[in-house]
Amino acid sequence: MHAIALLTQHGKQSAVEGPLQEAGFSVSTISGFDTDRLGTFTGTVARKGTQVDAAASKAKLATELSGWRFGLGSEGSFGPDPYTGMIPWGREVLAFWDAPAQRLICAAVQGHETNYRQITVQDWNDAADFASAIGFPAHGLIIGKPGQTGFDKDCKDLAALEDQVQLALQGGPVELETDMRAHRNPTRMRMIRRCAERLSHRLRSNCPDCASYGFGEESPIAGAPCESCGLPTHAIMAKNIRCDVCGHSQRVDLVQSVPASRCNYCNP
């Protein structure tokens, strides 16, 4: 069993340790570093670079702080879905870093399995309805914005929530949003576990050509034909799976065709 250091202050180890153990890694957390310095969901600290950059930075820091060979970093991102822009959407990235080999292996999952929401309320009843809808108090809730009267991101029961909201309402309408920190969001924890399962699978996959671990770097191939007219669409029809060590690659076909509803010619 290999030791791997996880940089987190939000309890993510409970989501990743099972899947990583299946890949032969024992997860230990690194404390003493405030990961909020790398970016916060409330916007007090802006994230630098991409989501993958942030996860990779955490993984590399984990190896530096622990002195171990392997490090693990996690980064979540939330917003509207990439298709309609109308559905709350979550994306999780886990980055695995092999320091001596200078190898970065990432896994990602995304989908609508999130309670990510915001609302502006003008009375307690609307706030109570919102809290119920997002699963409070099992799921955390953030009141207001940093620097505002009544700002609170650690409220843990309905009575305390009412007190803080009523206080904040004295200054006008109040913004409420789901707390997306992992330890305050069980729904997000489940998505992190799915991501860990995907990473575990990749770490257990060896390249058929050079036998290096971590085979499975994916890139999508668009152009799935329309089932009606046969013209290529923007839909994904296959993926290219590659070894980041020797460059060996394999094509995996996913679909033979897609419905006419996804065709720009049949359904402009």
N, C-alpha and C positions, 0 to 999 in steps of 0.2 A: 504494500500500500504506500503510495507516494503522498507526502504532505503538500498541501496547496493552501496558500494564504489568501483569504478573502478580505478585501477592504470594504467594510460597511459599518455604519453605526445605527442601522435601522432593521436589524434582525433578519437579514436575508439568508443567513446560514440555514435556517430551518427549511427553506424552500429548495436549496441547492444541494445539501449534503447527501440526501438519499440517491439522487441520480448520479452525482459525481462519485459516490462510493462504488456504484456499479462499474464505473470506468477505472477503478483502482486508485481513487484519490480520497484522502482524509482531509476534510475541510476544517481549517482553524481560522478564526477571525483575528484581524489586526485592529487593535484599539490605539487610542492616542492621536489619531489624525481625524480632523473634522472634515468629513467629505462634503459638507455644505460649502466649503471653500471652492469646490469645483462646480457649483451651481445648485440653485434651489428652485423648487416648484413655485414658491411664492414670488419669485423674481427679484429677491433682494440681492442675489448673486447670479449674474448671467453665465450660462454655460459657454465655455470656449470650444469652438470647433463643432464637429458633428457628434451625433449620439455615439457612434463607434469610437471616435476620438476620446470621448469622455470615459467610456468603459475601458478602453485600452490604457488610458492614463492611470486609472484606478488599479488595473491589473499589474502594471509596471511598478507603481508605487508599493503595492503589496509585496512584491519580491524585494524591493529595496529596503523596506522597513523590516521585513522578516529575515532577510538574508537567505531565503529559500529559493529553490530553482523555479518553482511554479507559482504563479499568481492568478487571481481571478477578480474581475471587475464587472459591475452591473450598472446599467443605465436605462431608465425608462423615459418614454416620451408620450405625451397625450395631446389630443386635439381632435379636429373633425376628420372623418374618414376620407381616404384619398380618392374615392369614387364619386360620391354625391356631395360630400362636404356637409352632410346633414346629421350624421350619426357619430356619437362619441367613439373615439378609436384609441387603442393603446398599442404601443410597440415596445418590446423589451429586447435588450441586447446584452449578452454575456460575452466577455472577452477573456480568453485563456492566454497566458503569456508564459513561454518557456524562455527564461532569461539567457542561459548559456547558448541556446540555439538561435536566439533572437526571432522566435516564431510566434506570430499572433494568429490565433484561431478564434473565430467569432461564430456565434449562433444568434439567431433572431426569430422572434415570433410576433405576430400582430393580429389584431382582430377587434371585434366590438364587445368582447367580454370585459367591460370596464364600467365602473359607476361614475366616471369622470363627468362632472357637472358644475355649473355655476348659476347663480341667480342673484338678483337684487331684490331685497324685500323691504317693505315699508311697515310691516307689523309682525308681531310674534306668531300669529296663526300661519302666515305664509312660511315663516322660518321653520315652524314645527312640521309642516307638511313636507318641506324640502328635506329636513333631517330624516324623516321617516322614509322618504323615497330613496335616499342614498344608503340607507342601512345603518344610520347612527343609533347607538354609540359603538356597535361592533366595528363600523367604519368611521374613521375620523372626519372631522369637519373643521374648516378654517373660517373664522369670523373676521371680516374686514381685511384691510391691507396693512402691511407694516407701517408703523407711525401713526395710524389712526386710533382714535379713542375706542377702546373695547377690543382691539385686535387680539386674537387668541387662536393658537393652533394646537392647543393641548387640552381642550375641553373634553371631559370624559363621561358626563351624564347629562340628562335632560334638564335637571334643575339648574345646573351650572350654565348650561347653554342658554337657557332663558334669561338668566341674570346678565350674561355677557351681551346677548343680543339687545335686551332692553336698554342696557347702558349705551351700546353703540347707536341705537336708534335715536337717542337724544340729540345726536349730531346730524340726523337725516337718514336717508335710505342706506341700507347696509348690504354689502356684498358678501355672499356665502359661497364657498366652494368645497368640493371634496378634498380631503387630505390624501395626496397620492404617495406620501412616504410609505414604504413597504410595511413597516411595523404597525401602521394605522390603517392598512387597507388589505383585508384578507383576499378580496377579489384580485388585486394586483399580485399578491403572493402566489396565487394559483397560476397566473400567467408566467411569473418568474420560474416556477417549477417546470412548466411546459418548455420553457427556453432551456433550462438546465438539462432536461431529458434529451432535447435535440443536440445540445453540446456533448452530452455523454455519449450519444450514439456516434457522433463524429469522431470523438477521441478513441472510440473502440473500433473505428474503421481504418484499416490499413490500405495503403495504395497497392493495387494489384501489380504495379510495375517495380517500384522501389521498396515497398513494404513499410514506408514511413507511416507513423500514426497520424490521424487527423485528416484522412482523405475525405473530400466532400465539399470543397469550396464551390459554391453554386453561382451560376449566372444564368438568368432567364433568356429564352429564345422566343421572341414574339413572331406573329404571323400565322396563327392558327386559321385554317380556311373556314369560310362560312359554309354551313351545311346546305344552304339554298343555292347561292350563286358560285361558290367555290373560290371567290377572291380572298386574298389574305386579309386578316383583321389585325387589330392591335393586341389581341388576346395572346396569352402565353401558350405555346404549343409544346415546348420542350424545355429542358434545362441542361446545361453543360456542367458536369461535375469534374473537378480538377484537383490535382495534387499540387500544393504550393511549394513542395520541395523539388520534384523532378519535372513537373509540368504535364505529366500524363493526364489525359482527359477522356471522359466518356459522355456521350449524349444519351439522355433519358427522355423518351417521348412521353408526353402527359395526356394529350388529347388528339383525336383524329380530326375533329371539327368542332365548331361552336355554333350556337343558335343564331338565326338571322337577326335576332334582336341586338346582337353585339357587332353587327356588320355596319360599317359606315355607308356602304352602298345601298343595302336593303333597308336599313333603318337610319337614315341620315339625321 
